[in-house]
Amino acid sequence: MPTYGRLPITFEKGEGVWLWDQQNKRYLDALSGIAVCNLGHAHPAIHDAICQQSKKLLHTSNLYGIAAQEKLAKLLIEKSGMDNVFFGNSGAEANEAAIKIARLYGHQQGVEKPCIIVMEKSFHGRTLATLSATGNAKIQDGFSPLVEGFIHIPYNDIGALTKTIEQNNNVVAVFVEPVQGEGGVNIPAPDYLNNIRELCDKHKLLMMLDEIQTGIGRTGKFLAYQHNDITPDVCTIAKALGNGVPIGACLAKGKAASVLTAGKHGSTFGGNPLACSAAVAVLETLAADDIIEQAEAKGSQLCNILSEKLKDSPAVSNIRNKGLMIGIDLDRPCLALVEIAQQKGLLINVTAERTIRLLPPLIINAQQINLLAETLSDIILEFTTS
Ligand SMILES: Cc1ncc(COP(=O)(O)O)c(C=O)c1O
């Protein structure tokens, strides 16, 4: 079905930060399949894990124990400070689990019609519940009746959050991205998550974080909330967890961890041996090579070069980053830059119409960062002065 506005390009192979198309032209991938291939393409550790597991077992069922799933769950719990985990196959599915947890929790508290506070400009997925949670009218257009039970408020606005909580007895949870990705790489005030944590504690609400784009090292910590020294009650991850093998997960802690009981949720493929073996290899490789610890310095290096090269351009209004999640705002719509960059052998993304979004693999090296920054700033300068 024509659900995607695709570019006229098909890739044949990849290695590290590089992709090659069918004509053998090479591209520097500064998007990582939208924050998925954090370890780059064709990583040998992931390749080995998939090969080894597929020789033994691809799938059994969640009717039985799954050793790779248990190993992955232990690793995730250790790294996140959460208590338990449900596995699905995508970001939207992880968020569906979070939404179901919030509703069950609400009913346990005696709330008849539980509501979740969500943010304007957010993105949570394309299923009916997750698109209803999403703060973007374009994504919801044509799909009414939407799933009820979501209240949208402005992002990064603790005043609006406090007021909404105080005025609604039905609120049971707050669901938020630590940095909004699709909404335009929106980085909130440094203490935003701490303030949400405090409000949720005060009013006995679940603090639920969508870390599908920010998670698995993208911002310089395993999970972005670790910059704030807090733990949420629920946290969803997907994208980079399998480095390209589809897997999503919903982590829960404390009171939220005991809400889903036998028969309340499930998935045929979720947490199967193949996907979990790949994800275990992802987590072990990230840890063994100190890859996450380097993301902040790499993000700064990239932004420093971009800032220097673009400092005299009045068309560039802001350059910002959290680790290797980077947004560059222009004063004009710039979707055309995606194709211009592609012709020059560089893969980038534009979101929220005027924001260039970069999500390069975390394994990008200093020389490749240089090349990316130089190529992109030349393209931006040419685009904005011609
Ligand atoms: C923050 C966030 N949540 C949820 C999703 C949906 O994930 P998926 O496309 O795997 O369903 C995305 C995808 O871009 C995302 O960025």
The ligand as an SDF file (V2000), in Angstrom:
LIG
                    3D

 16 16  0  0  0  0  0  0  0  0999 V2000
    8.9920    8.2050   20.4630 C   0  0  0  0  0  0  0  0  0  0  0  0
    8.3940    7.1410   19.5910 C   0  0  0  0  0  0  0  0  0  0  0  0
    7.4160    6.3660   20.0840 N   0  0  0  0  0  0  0  0  0  0  0  0
    6.8660    5.3880   19.3420 C   0  0  0  0  0  0  0  0  0  0  0  0
    7.2670    5.1460   18.0520 C   0  0  0  0  0  0  0  0  0  0  0  0
    6.6160    4.0610   17.2500 C   0  0  0  0  0  0  0  0  0  0  0  0
    7.4870    2.9990   17.0640 O   0  0  0  0  0  0  0  0  0  0  0  0
    7.1870    1.8950   15.9410 P   0  0  0  0  0  0  0  0  0  0  0  0
    7.2760    2.5700   14.6230 O   0  0  0  0  0  0  0  0  0  0  0  0
    8.2540    0.8530   16.1710 O   0  0  0  0  0  0  0  0  0  0  0  0
    5.8250    1.3570   16.2190 O   0  0  0  0  0  0  0  0  0  0  0  0
    8.2840    5.9410   17.4960 C   0  0  0  0  0  0  0  0  0  0  0  0
    8.7050    5.7460   16.0980 C   0  0  0  0  0  0  0  0  0  0  0  0
    9.2500    6.6160   15.4570 O   0  0  0  0  0  0  0  0  0  0  0  0
    8.8530    6.9620   18.2790 C   0  0  0  0  0  0  0  0  0  0  0  0
    9.8260    7.7570   17.8060 O   0  0  0  0  0  0  0  0  0  0  0  0
  1  2  1  0
  2  3  1  0
  2 15  2  0
  3  4  2  0
  4  5  1  0
  5  6  1  0
  5 12  2  0
  6  7  1  0
  7  8  1  0
  8  9  2  0
  8 10  1  0
  8 11  1  0
 12 13  1  0
 12 15  1  0
 13 14  2  0
 15 16  1  0
M  END
$$$$
